[in-house]
Amino acid sequence: MKRLGLGGQIAIAVAAVALLVGSVLALGTLVLGGRSFSQIMVEHGESVASAEAMFRDSVVVFFVTALVVAAAMSVALAIIVGRRVASPLAEMSEAARLLAQGNYAVRVGDRGPAEVRSLAESFNWMAREIEEQERMRREFVSNAAHELRTPLTNLHGYLEALRDGVVAAERSTFESLHEEVDRLVRLSRSLDALAEGDVPPTTSGDRREIDLRAAVVAAVDLHTAAFEKRHLHVDVDLPETLAARADPDHIAQVLANLLQNAVRYTPEDGRVGVAARARQDDVLVSISNSGPGIPADDLEHVFERFYRVEKSRDRATGGAGIGLAIVKTLVEVGGGRVGADSADGTTRFWFSLPRPT
């Protein structure tokens, strides 16, 4: 026998309650009430048979009719309520099945009781998160394949040329082969660094009060040669004193990654700006650069691993696409936040850190 659904179970439960209530009322009205009615009528001069006939013709007929109507209405109401609850749950069950089959765009309607609507909202939120994770997974696989394809294709071409005698086995040839292998090694190290950063830490590192101004100045000084090589103009705007609570090693890596990013994507003779200021609850550091900018649709994804605005870039021109992902991980581990904005030919990356307590 097929098990009843939620709507049927609610209808049966309500019908059972109605039957129980009707039985109690029938016992009280027809049995006990009938005796009291007959006794009163006999005391007023009516015979027992006449009193019973009067009770049967008036109270019993009315009571039975009312009981039947009430029972029918109770069952009908139970069916309506059961369907109102069961229908959205059935929709969610079907949506969950489709989601498990890979239809990540499936959503459910916002209807039914408040608890069911809350469940639908949670389901839709879960579906959106799964869809976003699947998009990131596809992006990761595509970009990782692209990262590997370029050096491997070059290696394959060089080795075939060496095998066929098209290219002479000279020092320059082996240097080119070594360069391609080195690119693969750097990619492997970057992946290791990102994997370590993705492991949820049990602590936020060696967080302590640091001289953030000194850390920023030191990071800028380390990149002076890179700035001069590309003829970049650097503007530094820092207060006389600036303290924050952070792990100094993490902040050094964050600043290095953001400055390398600025050097890489700023055209020659462009401008790079480094600024910091204290706010009420935290400290804000921003690194901006002139250039073509980042489209609005890409801004929300720039901190994802392997994400690039220009998909055609390889490691020679665009890095591994994980530097900003590492920045996000390290800053958030320290209790801060990261962000980016781009407009009017200027792109700005920023991060915040807690102020010393």
C-alpha positions in Angstrom: 0.0 0.0 0.0 1.4 3.4 -1.0 2.2 5.6 1.9 0.0 8.7 2.2 1.5 12.1 1.5 1.6 15.0 4.0 -1.7 16.4 2.8 -3.5 13.1 3.2 -2.0 12.6 6.6 -3.2 16.0 7.7 -6.7 15.3 6.4 -6.9 12.0 8.2 -5.6 13.5 11.4 -8.2 16.3 11.3 -11.0 13.9 10.4 -9.9 11.7 13.4 -10.0 14.8 15.7 -13.4 15.8 14.3 -14.7 12.2 14.9 -13.4 12.2 18.5 -15.0 15.6 19.2 -18.2 14.5 17.6 -18.3 11.4 19.7 -17.8 13.4 22.9 -20.5 15.9 22.0 -22.9 13.1 20.9 -22.4 11.3 24.3 -23.0 14.5 26.2 -25.9 15.8 24.1 -27.8 12.7 23.0 -27.3 10.5 26.1 -26.9 12.8 29.1 -28.9 15.7 27.5 -31.7 13.4 26.4 -32.2 12.1 30.0 -32.2 15.6 31.5 -34.7 16.8 28.8 -37.1 13.8 29.4 -36.9 14.3 33.2 -37.8 18.0 32.9 -40.6 17.3 30.4 -42.1 14.6 32.6 -42.0 16.9 35.6 -44.1 19.3 33.5 -46.8 16.8 32.7 -45.5 15.1 29.5 -45.3 11.4 29.1 -41.9 9.7 28.7 -42.7 8.7 25.1 -43.8 12.2 24.2 -40.7 13.7 25.7 -38.4 11.3 23.8 -40.2 12.1 20.6 -39.9 15.8 21.1 -36.2 15.5 21.9 -35.6 13.2 18.8 -37.5 15.5 16.4 -35.8 18.7 17.5 -32.4 18.3 19.2 -31.2 15.0 17.6 -32.0 15.9 14.0 -30.4 19.3 14.4 -27.3 17.9 16.2 -26.7 15.1 13.7 -27.1 17.5 10.8 -24.7 20.0 12.4 -22.2 17.2 13.2 -22.2 16.0 9.6 -21.8 19.5 8.2 -19.0 20.2 10.6 -17.2 17.0 9.8 -17.4 17.6 6.1 -16.1 21.2 6.5 -13.3 20.0 8.8 -12.1 17.4 6.2 -12.3 19.9 3.4 -10.3 22.5 5.4 -7.8 19.8 6.3 -7.3 18.9 2.6 -6.8 22.6 1.7 -4.3 23.2 4.5 -2.5 19.9 3.7 -2.2 20.9 0.0 -1.0 24.4 0.9 1.8 22.9 3.0 2.5 19.8 0.9 2.6 21.5 -2.5 5.6 23.8 -1.9 7.4 20.9 -0.1 6.8 18.7 -3.1 8.2 21.5 -5.3 11.3 21.7 -3.1 11.7 17.9 -3.3 11.6 18.0 -7.1 14.0 21.0 -7.2 16.5 19.2 -4.9 16.4 16.2 -7.3 17.1 18.5 -10.2 19.9 20.2 -8.3 21.5 16.9 -7.5 21.4 16.1 -11.2 23.3 19.3 -12.1 20.6 21.8 -12.8 22.1 24.6 -10.6 19.8 27.3 -11.9 16.7 25.7 -10.3 14.8 27.8 -7.8 11.5 27.3 -5.8 8.6 29.7 -5.3 8.1 31.7 -2.2 4.7 30.5 -1.0 3.0 28.6 1.8 3.1 29.2 5.5 5.9 31.3 7.0 8.0 28.2 8.0 7.7 26.8 4.5 8.6 30.2 2.9 11.7 30.3 5.2 12.7 26.9 4.1 12.2 27.9 0.4 14.4 31.0 1.0 17.1 28.8 2.5 16.9 26.3 -0.4 17.3 29.1 -2.9 20.2 30.6 -1.0 21.9 27.1 -1.0 21.2 26.7 -4.7 22.8 30.1 -5.5 25.8 29.2 -3.4 26.2 25.8 -5.2 25.8 27.5 -8.6 28.5 30.0 -7.7 30.8 27.3 -6.5 30.2 25.3 -9.7 31.0 28.4 -11.7 34.2 28.9 -9.7 35.1 25.2 -10.2 34.7 25.5 -14.0 36.7 28.7 -14.0 39.4 27.1 -12.0 39.7 24.0 -14.3 39.7 26.2 -17.4 42.4 28.5 -16.1 44.5 25.8 -14.6 44.4 24.0 -18.0 45.4 27.2 -19.7 48.3 27.7 -17.2 49.6 24.3 -18.0 48.9 24.3 -21.7 51.2 27.2 -22.7 54.5 25.9 -21.2 53.7 22.3 -22.1 52.9 23.2 -25.7 56.2 25.1 -25.9 58.1 22.2 -24.4 56.5 19.8 -26.8 57.4 22.0 -29.8 61.0 22.4 -28.7 61.5 18.7 -28.0 59.9 17.7 -31.4 62.2 20.2 -33.1 65.2 18.8 -31.3 64.2 15.2 -32.2 63.7 16.0 -35.9 66.9 18.1 -36.1 65.0 21.2 -37.0 66.5 23.1 -34.0 70.1 22.7 -33.0 70.9 21.6 -29.5 72.5 24.9 -28.6 72.7 26.7 -25.2 69.9 29.1 -26.2 67.6 26.2 -26.9 68.2 24.6 -23.5 67.8 28.0 -21.9 64.3 28.2 -23.5 63.5 24.8 -22.3 64.7 25.6 -18.8 62.5 28.8 -18.9 59.4 26.8 -19.7 60.2 24.2 -17.0 60.8 27.1 -14.5 57.3 28.5 -15.3 55.8 25.1 -14.4 57.8 25.0 -11.2 56.6 28.5 -10.2 53.0 27.5 -11.0 53.4 24.5 -8.7 54.8 26.6 -5.9 52.0 29.1 -6.3 49.4 26.3 -6.0 51.1 25.0 -2.9 51.1 28.5 -1.4 47.4 29.0 -2.1 46.6 25.5 -0.7 48.3 26.4 2.5 46.4 29.7 2.6 43.1 27.9 2.1 43.5 25.6 5.1 41.3 27.1 7.8 43.9 28.1 10.5 43.4 27.4 14.1 44.9 30.8 14.9 45.2 34.1 13.0 49.0 33.9 13.1 51.3 36.1 15.2 48.9 39.0 15.5 50.3 41.9 17.4 50.6 45.7 17.2 52.8 46.7 14.3 54.1 49.9 12.8 52.0 49.7 9.6 53.6 52.9 8.2 57.0 51.4 8.4 55.8 48.1 6.8 54.3 50.0 3.9 57.4 52.2 3.4 59.6 49.1 3.4 57.4 47.3 0.9 57.5 50.3 -1.5 61.3 50.6 -1.1 61.7 46.9 -2.1 59.8 47.6 -5.3 61.7 50.8 -6.2 63.7 49.0 -8.9 60.6 47.5 -10.5 59.0 51.0 -10.5 62.0 52.6 -12.1 62.4 49.9 -14.7 58.9 50.6 -16.0 59.2 54.4 -15.5 56.3 54.5 -13.0 55.6 57.5 -10.9 54.8 56.5 -7.3 52.8 58.7 -4.9 52.9 57.7 -1.2 50.4 59.3 1.2 50.9 58.1 4.7 50.3 59.7 8.1 53.2 60.3 10.5 52.2 57.4 12.6 50.0 54.4 11.8 49.6 51.3 13.9 47.5 48.2 13.3 47.0 44.7 14.8 48.3 42.1 12.4 50.8 39.3 11.6 53.9 41.2 10.2 54.8 38.3 7.8 51.2 38.2 6.4 51.1 42.0 5.9 54.5 41.9 4.2 53.2 39.3 1.7 49.9 41.2 1.2 51.7 44.4 0.4 54.2 42.6 -1.9 51.4 40.9 -3.9 49.5 44.1 -4.3 52.5 46.1 -5.4 53.6 43.4 -7.8 50.1 43.5 -9.2 50.3 47.3 -9.6 53.7 47.0 -11.4 52.4 44.3 -13.7 49.3 46.1 -14.9 50.3 49.7 -14.9 51.4 50.9 -18.4 54.9 52.4 -18.7 55.1 56.1 -17.5 51.9 55.4 -15.5 51.2 56.2 -11.9 50.9 54.1 -8.8 49.4 55.4 -5.5 50.0 54.0 -2.1 47.9 55.5 0.8 46.8 54.6 4.3 44.7 56.2 7.0 43.2 55.3 10.4 39.5 55.1 10.8 37.3 54.7 13.8 37.5 50.9 14.1 40.2 49.9 11.6 43.1 51.0 9.4 42.6 51.3 5.6 45.5 50.7 3.1 44.9 51.2 -0.6 47.1 50.7 -3.7 45.9 52.3 -6.9 47.3 52.4 -10.4 46.5 54.0 -13.7 45.6 51.9 -16.7 42.7 50.4 -18.7 40.8 49.5 -15.5 38.7 46.4 -14.6 35.1 45.9 -16.0 32.4 46.1 -13.4 31.4 42.4 -14.0 34.9 41.2 -13.2 35.4 43.3 -10.0 33.5 40.9 -7.7 35.6 38.0 -9.0 39.2 39.4 -9.0 39.9 37.8 -5.6 39.0 34.3 -6.7 41.8 31.8 -7.5 42.9 31.7 -11.1 40.6 34.5 -12.1 41.8 36.9 -14.8 40.1 39.8 -16.4 41.9 39.1 -19.7 41.6 35.3 -20.2 44.3 35.3 -22.9 47.0 36.3 -20.4 49.6 33.7 -19.4 52.1 33.7 -16.6 54.5 35.7 -18.6 52.2 38.7 -18.8 49.5 38.1 -16.2 50.8 36.0 -13.4 49.3 32.8 -12.0 46.0 34.5 -11.1 46.3 33.5 -7.4 48.1 36.5 -5.9 44.9 38.3 -5.0 43.3 35.1 -3.7 46.3 34.8 -1.3 45.8 38.5 -0.3 42.2 37.9 0.5 43.0 34.8 2.6 45.7 36.4 4.6 43.8 39.6 5.3 40.6 37.9 6.4 42.6 35.5 8.6 43.8 38.6 10.4 40.3 39.9 10.9 40.3 42.4 8.0 38.5 42.9 4.7 39.6 43.4 1.1 38.0 45.1 -1.9 38.6 46.7 -5.3 37.1 49.4 -7.4 37.9 50.7 -10.8 36.7 53.9 -12.6 38.0 56.7 -14.8 41.2 54.9 -15.7 42.2 54.1 -12.1 42.0 50.8 -10.3 42.3 50.6 -6.6 42.8 47.6 -4.3 42.3 48.1 -0.6 42.4 46.1 2.6 41.5 47.0 6.2 43.1 45.8 9.4 41.9 46.0 13.0 43.3 48.9 15.1 45.4 48.0 18.2 43.2 47.5 21.3 
